[in-house]
Amino acid sequence: MEKKQEERIKQRLYVDRPLSSIDLKEFEKPGPDYHTNLRRLCISLGLISPGESRIAIVKILDLLLKAKKAGSDGMDSYEIVNKLYESGTKLVYANVLRDLRKLMSVGLVEKRHNTYRIRQNMTLKEIIDQYSVPYIINRITDRIVEYAEKIDQELMEERDA
């Protein structure tokens, strides 16, 4: 009996695992402060939580944006860690890699030839318009609509029966 129950729990955990996720938040209009706007962009995309003190991901995104502006074709992870240490931010290498993966998951950053850079050296607006909205946000909202339609259909069939 206990073994069957374990199997059901394992199946349910596997079945209820999301294929992808994004947590969107809306703030008031952007202000004049670059760092506040960058932090709010990260919060809006679900990369960090409001009030979170560990905002290294914001600093990593800032480094990559400034590298793009300087004409660099990207930075490797060790270079990012060194720049963070120079600026007084001490991070474990594994956490930097985790934050880079988060930035890649929302489409802002890509890995190319062992370096990380802003996706195709595009502007943030272009990335959001051409990648995040159509390939992440719209796909997720389309699936939510499919669930809603299926539930409505099942309720209608149940009512008619």
N, C-alpha and C positions, 0 to 999 in steps of 0.2 A: 504493500500500500504506500509506504513512504517513498519508494523508488518511483512509482507512477506520479506521485505528487511533485517530486523533484523534476521529473521530465516535463510536466506541464508548466512548471515555473520557468524552466529553461526555454521552452518553446515560446512562452509569452514574452519573456525578456527579448528574445530574438525578433519576434513578430512586432513588438512595440518599439523597436529601435528605429529612430528617424534616419532617413537617407541623407538628409541635410537639415540644417536649422539656421535661422537668423532671427535675432531679437532686435526689432526696430524701436527706436524712441524718438520723439519729436521734442525739440527745444524751441525757444523763442528765436527770432531772427538773429543771424550772426552779428557779433559786435566787432569793434576795431582791434581786439587783441588776438594775435595769430595763435598763440599757445592755447588760449581758451577755445577758440574755434576748432583747432586741431583735436583737442581733448573731446569736445562735444561731438565732432564727427565720429571719433572712435566709439563714444558712448552710443551715439545714434545707430551705429552699425552693429552694436552688441559686442564689440571687442573688449570693452571693460564695463564695469557697473558704475552707476553714479556714486560719487563719494569714495570710490576705491582709491586707496593710497598708493598702491603699486601700479604706476602708470608708465612702466618702461616701454610698453608697446607704442605709446604716443611718442616717446623719445626716439624709438627705432624708426617709426614712420617719418618723423621729422628729419632724422639723419639721411634716410633714403631720398626724401624730397629735396633736401639741400644738395645731395650728391648729384641728383638729376639736374638740378639748376646749374651746378658747376660743370656740367658736361660729362660727368662720369658715366660709365656704362654699367655701374652697379658696385656693390661692396660684398666681399665674402663675410661669413659670419664672424671670423676672428677680427676682421677690421671693424665690424660693428661693435663687438665687445670692447676692443681697445678704445674706440671713440667714446663709448659710454663711460669707461673708466676715466678717460681724460676729462670728461665733463662732470665727474663726481658721482656717477651712478654705478654702483657696484652690483653686478648681476651674475648669477650662475649661468654658465654657457648653455646648459640645457633649457633654462628659462628663455633665453634669447631665441633659441631654436623653436620653442613652443610659440612664442610671440610671432615669429616669422611665419610659422604655419598658419596661425590665426589670420595674419594679414593676407596670406595667399588664399585662404578659404573664402574670403569675401571679395577676392579678385583685385585687391589694391597692389599686391606685390607678386612678382614671378621670379622663379629661380632659372637662371640661364648661365650655362658654362660655369657652374659652381659659385656664381655670384647672385645676389638678390638685388632686384631693382624694381622701380615703379613699373607696373604692367606696360610693356611696349613703349616706355617713356612717354606715356600719354598724360594729359592733365587729369586731376582727380575727377572733375566733372565728366570728362569723356569716359573714364573708367566706369563711373556710376551709370551714365546714360547707356553706354554700349555693352557693358558686361554685367554689372550687378543687377540692374533692373530686369533686363530680358532673361538672363540665364539663371539668376538666383531667386529674386523676389517674385517675378511673374510665374516662374515654375512652381514655387511653393504656394502662391495664392491660387493658381489653377488647380492644384491638387486639393486645396481646402474646398474649393467650389465643387470638385468631383465628390468629395465626402458629403458635402451638404446635399447635393443632388441625389446621391445614393440613399441617404437617410430619408429624404423627402419621399423618394420613390418607394422605399420599403414601408414607410408609414401609410402611404396611399394604398398599397397592395394589402396591407394589414387591415385597413379600414374597409376596403371593398370585400374582403373575405368573410 
